[in-house]
Amino acid sequence: MRRPLRKLLVLAAMVFGLPPLGIWIAGEPVARYLEFPPTTRYVEHAPFSRPLFLLGVLMVLVPLSPFVLRAVRHRPVPGAGAPKARPFPFWGWAGIVFGVAFWILAWTRFSWFAPLQAHTFTPLWFSFVVVVNALSYRRAGRCLLTDRPGFFLLLFPASAAFWWSFEFLNRFVQNWYYLDSRAYGGWEYFWLATLPFSTVLPAVLSTREWLGTFPRFDSPFRNVFAVKIARSRAVSWALLAAAGGGLAGIGVLPDLLYSLLWVSPLIILVALDGIAGRRHLLSGAAEGDWREIVGFGLAALFCGFFWEMWNYYSLAKWEYSIPFVQRFLLFEMPVLGYSGYLPFGLECAAVAALVEDFFRSRNPA
């Protein structure tokens, strides 16, 4: 129990302590960054830059191309390692019906539904989680919901805390904002936001499990290229320091450092395991096994499409303001912004591993 708790305390201290510290050192008023609910927009972002947009496209496409080509060229052996299919479960059909009903309610404006119109996101995502688990059950005869119910349920409160940490970090860069935040008081806003936030980790992990039942998203990445790092403990300390410096600076230089919002917590968790000499999410890459990295990145991107799509016509919604790339929108998100879902998926994996450490320490059997 002590090991995951120490890791969590270090992560929380750095995520919640360093950004305000950086603002305070820079002589900025810390209070405005702690406003709740968040309503004031005080960060003026840099305008769209074509050269930087094209550079960003290259930075995404170049490293991803080898993985995409491996998946496209993969030719599964018929019947080899095929999962045992089962009938689609009744609770999966219930999730589909429930999800379609709330999708209709989310994108329409029936007068009789007006009091609940702004609160359709949570049932939509509960339905998504149920349906994806049902798809996994049908393809492989197993899923998180039926095989690991205790761990699955623990993901919901962990997910709420996880996403609130990103909401806190966003106060220093203001890359997204909610259009209806002024309509609620502090406690009301907290509870209404916590419910949809609680579905993030269950959605990504359930999608990862489902995608893993497809050979195209598994076999091609078992034996790729190995990335071995000499003096890994020293590198881990350096990465931890860099992540800390990035978090301290995101409010001071939001246009330049905003992307660190998505990668710094991941780097902290990986670095802490590296310093302690334990395996972590990126350990597989040192052995040439990229399945977890590819699987979680793809799972988050898949979920991200639905997050952005369902947000588009919803009454309670968010919009983006991202420096240098705020153009070519797919729904409300700039198309290059979808690349952020790839490291976010790895972050979900790292946090889920931390949750699993807690779960196992409480349930050693």
N, C-alpha and C positions, 0 to 999 in steps of 0.2 A: 504493500500500500504506500510505503514511504517514497519509493522511486517515482511512480507516476505523479504523486502529489508534489514532490520537489520540482519535477519537470514543469508541471502546470503552474506552480508559483513563480518560477523564473520567467516563463512565457507571459504570464499575466503582468508581472512587474515591468517587463520591457515594453509590452504592447500598450499598457495604460499609463506607464510612468514616463517613458522617454519622449513621446510627442509633446506633452505639456511642458516638460523640462526644456526642450529645444525652443519652444515658443517663449518661455520665460527668459531664457538666456538671450534671445534675440530682442527682448524688450517689448514684445507684443502683449496685448491684454489677453490673458489666459481665459477669463470669464466667458468671452463670447464663443469660445470653442466648446464650452460645456453647456451651452443653452439646450434646454429640453422642455418640450419637443423642439427639434431643430427647425427653425423657420427663417432665420436671417441668412442671406447669401452675401458673403463678404470676400470671397475669393474671385478675383477677375482673371479668367484663364486666357492664355495666349490663343490667338486666332489660328485657323486652319493653315497648315504649311504643306504645300505639295511635296517639296523635297523630303521633309521629315516623314510624311505619310508614305512615300515610296520607299524610304529607308526602312520604315516599320514593316511594310509588306515583305521586303526582302529578308528582314530579320526573322519573320515568321515562316516564310515559304522554304528558305534554304535548309534549316534544320529539320523541317517536317517532311520534306520531299522523299528522303530515303524510306521513311516509315510508311508513307502513303503508297509508294511503289511496291514495297514488300507485301502490303495487304492486297493490293490490286493483282499482283502476279501470283499470289498463293493459290495453289490448286489442291484442295483437300482430297485425300484418298477416300473414295466412297465407303461409308460404313465404318471407317477407322476412328475409334474413339467417339462415336456418335452417342450423345446422351440419350437416356431412356425417356422417350416422350410419354406423357400422360394426358388424359383429357383436361381441357381447360376447366379449372375449378369454378364452382358456383359463386364463390365469393369474388372471383375475378370478374364474372359477368355483372355482379352487383356493383363492383367498382366502376365498370364501364358505364352502366346506366346512371349511376350517381354522378360520375364525372361529366357525362354529356349534358345532364340536366343542369348542373351548375355552370357549365361552359355557356349554355344558352342564357342562363340568368345573368352571368357576368357581362355578356356582350349586348344585352338588351336593357331596356329601361321601363319595365312594367311598373305601373304606379303602385300596385298592391305589394310589390316587393321592395319599394323604395327604402324602408327603414333598414333593410339588410343588404342593400345593393353594394355597399362599399366593402362587404366582408365575404366575398365569394372566393377569394384567393386560397384560403385555408382548405375548404372542402375540395376545391379543384386539385390541390396537391396531395391531400390525403387519398383521393381517388387515384391519382397518378401512381403513388407509392403502392397501393394495393394492386393495381393492374400490372405494374412492372413485376411485382413479386409473383403474380399469377402466371405471367409469361415465363418467368424462370422455372416455376413449378411445372408448367406444361412441358418445357423443353428438357429439363434435367431431373424432374422429380424432387426438387429441393428448392428452398428459398429462405431468405432471412426470416420472413414472417413466421414460417412454420417450423424451421429447424433451429433457430436461435432466437426465440421470442424475448428472452430476458435482455440480451444484448441489443436486439432490435428496438425494444421500448426505451432503453437507456439512451439511444441515439437522439430521441426527440428533445429531452431537456438539454442534452449536450449541444445539439444543433442550435437551440435558441441562444445559449450563451456564446457559442461560436460566432453566430452571425451578429450578435450585438457588439462583439469586439470589432467587426468590420464597420459597423455603423459609427462606432466611436472614432476609428481611424479616419473615416470619411469626413468627419467634422473638420479635419485639418487640410483636406484637399478639395472637398466638395465636388466630387466627380458625379454624384447622383443626388437627386433631391426629390422629396415626395410632395405632390401637389396639394394634398389635403391635410398636412400636418397641423395647420393652424386651427383645424376644426375640433381638436381634442385637447383635454388637459393632460398633465404629465402622466398620472397613473393610468388613465384610460388609454392614452397613446401607447404606453409600455405594454399593457396586456394585449391590446389589439394587434400590436406588431409582433409580440412574442409568439403568438399562435402560428402565423405563416413562417416565421423564422425557424420554428421547430421542425419543419419538414425538409430542410435543406440536406442535412446529412442522410436521413433515411432515403431520400430520393436519389442522391448520387450513389450511395453504396448499393442500393437495390438495382439501379441501372447498371452499375459495374458488374454485379453478379450475373445479370441477364446477358449483357454483351459477352461475358466470358464463356457463355454456352455456345457461341458461334466460333467455329475453328478459325475463321478468317481474322478474328480479333484476338486470337490466342497463339496458335501454332507459329505464325511467322515471326513472333517476337521472343521465342524461347531462347534462341541462340543467335544473337545479332553480334554487335561489336562490344567488347568489354572496355569500360572506362575505369582504369585503375589509377588511384591517386597515391603517390608516395607521401610519407609523413602525414597520414590522414588526420592524426590528432592535432597537429599544428595547423593544418588547413581548416579543421573544424573550429579552432579558436579564432582564426582569422575571419571565417565566415560569420561567427557569432558577433564579433566586433563590428564587422561591416553591416550586418543586419541592425545592430543597435544604433550605429551612426545614421543609417538610413531612416530609421523610425524617428530619431531625434530631429532629423532635418526635413521631414515631409511637410510640416506646417510652415517652415521657413522658405522652402523652395518647392512649392506644390506642383508647379508646371514641369519641373525637371525630375522630381522624385516620386510622383504619384504612383507609378507602377510598383514601387517598393511596398505599397500598401498590400499588394497581393502576394508578394514573394517573401517578405521579411519574416512573417510568422512561420512559414514553411522552413526557411533557412534556420531559424532558431531551433525548431524541433529536431531537424536533422543534425544540426551542429551539436546539440546537447547529447544526442545518442552517439555521435562520432567521438566526442570527448570522453564519454564513458566506455567506449569500445563496444557498443552494442550495435546489432543490426538495425537498419532503418529503411525507409522507403526506397532510397537510392542505392542500397547495397546490392540489389539485383543487377544494376547496370554494371557494377564492377565485375560481375560474372557473365555478362553478356545477356542476361535475362531482363528484358524490358517490358514484360507483360503487365506488371502492375502500373508502371508509369504510363504506358500507352492506354491501358484500360481505364484508369481513373481520369486521365485527361479527356478521353473520348466520352466517358460517362458524363462529366461535367458539361462538356460542350453540347451533348444531346439534351441534357436538362436545361441548359442555358437557352436553347432555342425555344423551349416551351415557356420558360420564365418570361422571355421577352415577348413572345407571341401573345400569351394570355394577358400580359400587362397592357398591350397596345390599345384594346378597346374597353378595358376595365374602368370603372368609375374612380376607384382609389388606385392611383398609378404613380410611377416615378418617371423622371426624365434624366438625361445625361448632359454633362458639360465637361468634355475631355479635351485638354489642350492639344493642339497641333493636328488632331485627327477627327474633329467633330464635323464629319461630312459622310455622304453615302450611307444613309441610315437603312438598316434592316429592322423594321419596327421602330423603337425609340433608340436603339443602340447603334452607334457608328460601326460599320462592318469590321473595321480593324479591332474594335473593342472586344469582339468575340474571342480573339486570341487569349484574352485574359482568363477565359474559362479553363484553359489548359493547365496553367499552374494552380488555378483554384481547385481543380480536381485532385491534384497532388496534395494540396493543403487539406482537403477533406479526408484523404487517405491517412495523412499523418495524424490528424486529430482523432480519426476513428481508431487508429492504433493506440493512441493514448487512452481513449475510452475503453478499449479492450483490455488494456493493462489494469485499469481500475476494476473492470468487471471480473477479470480472472483473479485479482487479489482478494475480491470479496467472495468469489465462488471458485475456490481452488480445485474442486472436483471436476 
